[in-house]
Amino acid sequence: MHIEKNTVVTLTYRLMDAQGEVLEESEAASPATYLHGGYDGIFPAVEAALEGKAAGDELDLALEPEEAFGEYDEELVRVEPQHLFPENVHVGMQLEGSSEDGRHHMIYTVTDIAEGRVVVDGNHPLAGQSLRLQCRVIEVRKASEEEVAHGHVHGPGGHPHH
């Protein structure tokens, strides 16, 4: 079976930075699984490159920032009074919050603490970076009607049942 809209794709992958350093890697025992066809389970550029592939096929793809985690946005960096944070706040800590306009849920990473102020960054840690993705298709199957209706994979390797 070939990868097309409304198929469930299982793959192993290696994500690297522009210098070839491995940033993230799946293991054969725990591959990634997503619903193919515009359901936002994988970057659109990767989904397009996987279209028509079958089990056993491999992909080696360069991704520019706008095709991956986006460009770095200085406006997502905020400086807040330290008293607004838990006592154990530390650099590297991730916190949930909302955008300054209050309309979007955000994950902020603490990047600095000094002089009673905490700097938090709402950018993804890989924003602004060119990346390289290597993957191997392990399995392709037709998605169930329920998976298509819900827009994600169910069961092992996917989203648990509702």
N, C-alpha and C positions, 0 to 999 in steps of 0.2 A: 504494500500500500504506500502511496506517495502522500507527502504532506500537502494538505489543501484545507480550505475553510472547513471548520467543524471537525477537525481531527485532533486527537490528543497525542502530543509529541513528548517523548521521554528522551532526554539526552544527558550526556556528561559534558562538562565544559571546563575551560581554564580562561580566566580573565586576567590580562596583564596590562601594565602601564606601557607607555611609549618606549621605555628602556628595556622591556622584556621581563620585568620583575613580576612574579605571580602575585596577584592581589587576592584572588579567590579561586577556589577549585572545588568542583564536585568530586565525589568519589564514586566508583562503580557501584558500591553498596547503597549509595543514596543519590541517585541521579535527579535532575530537575525535570519536572513535568508541567506542561502548560496546555491550554486550549488555544489552538491556532485559528486565526481568522479575525483579528482586530479586537480582541478582548482585553488588551493591555496586560497580558501575562508575560510579555517579553518586549524588548525594544522593537519598534516598527521596522527599523533597518535590518535587524537580525531576522525577524519574521519574514520579511521580503526575501532575504537571501536563502532562507530555509524552504521556501515555497517550492514544491516539486521534488524535494529530496526524499529519500527512503532510508529504512534501517540500514546501518552500516556506512552511510555517507558521512563525510567530514566537511567541516567548514572552517576557514581561517579568514577572519574579517577584521579590517581596521575600522574603528568607529571614531568619528570626530565628536567633540563635546556635545554638539547639538543633536547627535544621533544616540547619545547615551544619557548622561546625567545632567546635561545642559551646561550652559556657560555659567561661570561664577558671577553671582549677583551681589554686589556690595550692599545693596539695599536690604539684604536679608541678614546683615550683621547688626546686632543691637547691643547697646551698653545700658545696663540696668543697675540700680542700687542693689548692693549685696544683701540687704535686709529682706529683699523679696524672695530670696532663695533659701533652701534648707541649710541647716548648719553644716552639714557634711558636703556642701558643694565643692567640687574639685574639677580641675582641667581634665577634659575628656568625658566628663559626665554628660549624658544625654537626657533632655527634659522635653516633655510635651508642652505645647503652647499653641497660641494662635498668631496669625499674621497681625501686623500692626493695625490693619483695617478690621480685624476680627472675623474675617470671612473664610479663612483657610486654617485647617489643622496643620500644625508644623511640628517637626522634631528639631530641636536646637541642640547643638553641641557647645559646651563651655570651652572656650579657647584661651581665656585669660581671666585672672582675678588679681586686681591691684587697687589699692587706695579706696576700698569700700565699693568698688564697682566690679561687675561681672560682664564679660564680653561673651555673647552667645551668637552662634552662626547657624542660620537656617538652611544654608546650602548643603547639598549632599557632599560627603567628604571627597567624592571623586568628581565633583562639578568642575568644569573647565579643563578636564584632562582628556587627551586622546587615548584611546584604549584599543587593545587587540583582544579579540575573542576567538578561541579555538573550541570547536565542539564536535561531538560525534553523536549521530542519531542512533539511539538504542532501539526504540520501538515507535511505531505509528499505528494508531487504531482509530476507528470511527468513534466520535463522541456520542454519548447517550443523549437522548432528548432532554433529560433533566440537566445534564451538564451544559448543553447549549442554552437552555432556558435560563439557567443561573449565571452563565457567562464564565464558568470556571470548572476545573476538573474536580471530581469527587473521588473519595476513596483513597487507597494507598498512593502516596506520592502527590496527592492533590489536596483539595480542601475537604475537611471532614463533612460528613452528611449533616444536614440541618435538623 
